[in-house]
Amino acid sequence: MTSSIESRLGATPKEAVKYPVLVATNAAITLSGTQTVNSTAVIAGNRVLVKDQTDTSENGIYMED
């Protein structure tokens, strides 16, 4: 069996089971409103891996609305 990004996720992100995240946090962020994460502006539809919240139950993958 061939193992590659293309075989696991599809040729393009639209073919993936889920879109990949655009960015991951490296510090706690506000979980509302438009964000800039690690110098990247996050827009509607972008997925963000939030992994550094003080309350760890808030960590996870979020989609900007």
Long-range contacts (C-beta under 8 A, 24 or more apart in sequence): 18-47, 19-47, 20-47, 21-47, 21-48, 21-49, 21-61, 22-46, 22-47, 22-48, 23-48, 23-49, 24-48, 24-49, 24-50, 24-51, 25-49, 25-50, 25-51, 25-52, 26-52, 27-52, 28-52, 28-53, 28-54, 29-53, 31-58, 31-62, 34-64, 35-64
